[in-house]
Amino acid sequence: MLRALLSRRLCQVTYSLQTHGSIRCLTKTDVETDAEKKLAETLASKIDATVIRVRDISGGCGAMYEISVESEIFRGKRKVQQHRIVNEALSEEVKAMHGLRIHTEVPS
């Protein structure tokens, strides 16, 4: 059980978008796969988010991901509309996936 928890933690990637003057920086805080990094970077380029988390939940084969996005653009929108925004941002990438778990939030 502990081993599963540890390996799951190592697959999680958290990106924080920080603004320094007019420059937006995407900084990672955990170990990630190249595919997780690519998905996070794609989302960051298309959605003005404060937090983006991407985790491969397929055991490493890249068939299923859990994605969390926190953004002001979600304010006033229903969950279905928020998830549609994420799906549209990843429209090309989703074609190669078996499944996608999406979590969205508005910054507090």
C-alpha positions in Angstrom: 0.0 0.0 0.0 2.8 2.5 0.9 4.6 1.6 -2.2 1.5 2.4 -4.3 1.1 5.7 -2.6 4.7 6.6 -3.1 4.7 5.7 -6.8 1.5 7.6 -7.3 3.0 10.7 -5.7 6.0 10.5 -8.0 3.8 10.6 -11.1 2.0 13.8 -10.0 3.1 17.1 -11.4 2.0 20.4 -10.2 2.6 23.5 -12.2 2.2 27.0 -10.8 1.8 30.0 -13.1 3.5 33.0 -11.6 3.6 36.5 -13.1 6.9 38.5 -12.9 6.2 41.8 -14.5 4.9 41.0 -18.0 6.5 37.5 -18.0 4.4 34.4 -17.0 6.5 31.6 -15.6 5.4 27.9 -15.5 7.2 26.3 -12.6 7.0 22.6 -11.7 7.1 21.3 -8.2 7.1 17.5 -8.6 8.5 14.8 -10.8 6.7 14.3 -14.1 6.8 12.3 -17.3 7.4 14.1 -20.6 3.7 13.5 -21.6 2.5 15.1 -18.4 4.8 18.0 -18.9 3.6 18.4 -22.5 -0.1 18.4 -21.5 0.5 20.9 -18.7 2.4 23.2 -21.2 -0.4 22.9 -23.8 -3.0 23.9 -21.1 -0.8 26.8 -19.9 -0.5 28.1 -23.4 -4.3 28.0 -24.0 -5.8 28.7 -20.6 -4.8 31.6 -18.3 -4.6 29.4 -15.1 -3.2 29.9 -11.7 -2.7 26.2 -11.1 -2.4 23.2 -13.5 -2.0 19.7 -12.2 -1.5 16.7 -14.6 -1.1 13.1 -13.4 -0.9 10.0 -15.5 -3.4 7.6 -13.9 -2.9 4.8 -16.4 0.1 3.2 -14.7 2.5 5.0 -17.0 1.3 4.1 -20.4 -0.3 7.6 -21.0 -3.8 6.3 -21.8 -5.6 8.1 -19.0 -4.9 11.4 -17.2 -6.3 13.3 -14.2 -6.1 17.1 -14.9 -6.9 19.9 -12.4 -7.1 23.5 -13.5 -7.7 26.6 -11.4 -8.6 29.7 -13.5 -10.6 32.9 -13.3 -12.1 32.1 -16.8 -14.3 29.5 -15.0 -16.0 32.0 -12.8 -19.8 32.1 -13.5 -19.6 29.0 -15.7 -21.2 25.6 -15.0 -18.9 22.6 -14.5 -19.9 21.3 -17.9 -18.8 24.6 -19.5 -15.5 24.6 -17.5 -14.7 21.0 -18.6 -15.5 21.8 -22.2 -12.9 24.6 -22.1 -10.3 22.1 -20.9 -11.3 19.5 -23.5 -11.1 22.1 -26.3 -7.7 23.2 -25.1 -6.5 19.6 -25.4 -8.6 18.6 -28.4 -5.7 17.1 -30.4 -4.1 15.3 -27.3 -7.5 13.8 -26.2 -7.7 11.9 -29.5 -4.9 9.6 -28.4 -6.2 9.0 -24.8 -8.5 6.4 -23.4 -9.9 8.6 -20.7 -9.5 12.0 -19.0 -10.6 13.0 -15.5 -11.0 16.7 -15.2 -11.3 18.9 -12.1 -11.8 22.6 -12.4 -11.9 25.4 -9.8 -12.2 29.1 -9.6 -9.4 30.8 -7.5 -10.5 31.9 -4.1 
